[in-house]
């Protein structure tokens, strides 16, 4: 049975370094409330439904993992995933912003696997230092992950990305 948490309860649990599993979080979770601009606790959610998730202007110095989660809204604008991030079998119901972020360290990866994105996914001006792996994802309204070629705000990959088995247009221009 899925339990219902408030955003405050979810933040308290994450702040203690504990994962959240099998929960519905009815409020927007603002991860900046864990710390002003840098969080050192891991963020791990499994089988959760989130009304909203905001990780604006935040550096994660611990791993970030979402498995089998559904997001009504999600915003990772200028989020730096220094210790990597994994989104596995997640569904995003609206557009998602990963723009001006990335920055995973060379030894860790940024991974999207088996995810469904119902809105546009924005990677405008991202820079990935470590591996990027995008497999078996559905980009229903596309993404600019591989777009904006020749522009200063095109996504930069220090390590050649692994991009396999995806559907949708991954090379849209703009942001």
N, C-alpha and C positions, 0 to 999 in steps of 0.2 A: 504494500500500500504506500502510496506517495504521500509524504507529509507536506504541510504548508509552512513555509518560513517567511518571515518579513525580511526585508533587505538588511535591517539591523542585526537580526539573528544570523543571517548568512555571513555578514561581515565579521561578526564576533567569532564565528566558527572558523572562518578562513584566517583571521588574525591570530588564532591559536595554532595555526598550521594544520588544522584538521580538514580532511576532504568533506565535500557535501555530496551525498548520494540520495537518489530516489526522492527528490523534493520538487515542489513548485514554489517559486519565489515570485510573489505577486507584485512586488514593487521593483523599481529600477535599482539594480545593484551598482553603486558608484565606487569602483575599486580604489579611486584616489582617497577615499575615506580610510583606507588601510594605512596610508602614508601620504604626505604632501606631494612628493614627486617620485619616490622610489620605494618599492616594496621588496622585502627580502623573504617573505613567506611564500611557499608554493601555493598556487591557485589550482585546485583540482576539483572538478565537478563531473559527476557521472549520473546519467539518466535523470537529468533535471530539465524542467521547463522554466525559462526565465522570461518575465515580462519585458525586461530591458537590462542591458549590461552596458556600462560606460567605463572605459579605461583610457580616458583622454589624458594625453601628456604625462604618461606614466612609464617609468622604467621598472621592468621586472627583473630582479637579480636572482630569482628562483624559477624553476620550471612552471609553465602554464599548460594545463591539460584540461580539455573539455571532451568528454566521450558521451555519445548518445544524448546530446542535449538539443533542445529546441529554444531558439531565441526569437521573440517577437521583434525586438530591436537590439542591435549591437553596434558599438562604436569604439574602435581601437585607434582613433586619430592620434598620431605621434606617439604610439606605444612602442617601446623598445623591449623586445623579447631577448634580453641578453643571454639567458640560460635556455632559450628555445621555447617553442610553443607547438602544441599539437591539438588539432581539432579533428576528431574521429567520429564519423557517422552522425554529424550534427546537421540540423536544419535551421536555416536563417530565413525568416518569413519576409523580411524587407531588405533594403539595401544595407551593405556593410562597408564601413570605412576602415581600411588598414593604412590609409595614406600617411606619408611623411614618417614612416616607422620602419620596423624590421629590426635591423642591427643585432641579429643573433650573433653570438661569438662563433669563431671558426669551428669549435669543437661540438657545436650543437645544431639542431635543425629546426626549421619552421616547417610544419607538416599539416597539410589538409588532405584527409583521406575519407572517401565515401560521403562527402558532405553535399548537401543540396542548398543552393543559394537562389532564392526566388527573386531577389532584386539584384541590381548592379553591385559588383564588388570592386571597390576603388583601392588600387595600390599606387596611386599617384606619388611619385618622388620617394619610393622606398629604396632602401639599401640593405641588402642581405650579405653579411660577412661569412656566414656558414651555409650549410646545405639547405636548399628549399626543395621540398617534395610535395607535389600536387598530383594525387592519383584518384581516379574514379569519382571525380566530383562533377556535379551538374551545375553549370552557370547559366541559369535560365534567361537572365537579362544581360549576360556577358560580364567581362572584366577587362581592365586595361593592364593586366599582369604582364602581357607580352606586347602591349601596344606602345604608342608614343615613341617609336623607333627614331633615333637621331635627335630627340629632344633632351634637354638637360634634366627633365623630370621623369624620364623613363626609368623603370625599375632597374637597379643595378644588382647584379649577381656576382659575387667574388668567386663562387664555386658554381660550375654549370648545374642548373636545376634539373631535377628529375620530374618530368611532366608527362603523365601517361594516362590514357583511358578516360579522359575528361570529355564532357559534352558542353556545347555553347561556345561563343566567340571569346577567346582568351586574348585577342589582340585588338581590342577597341582602342581608339584614340580619345584623348581628353581626360578629364578627371572631375 
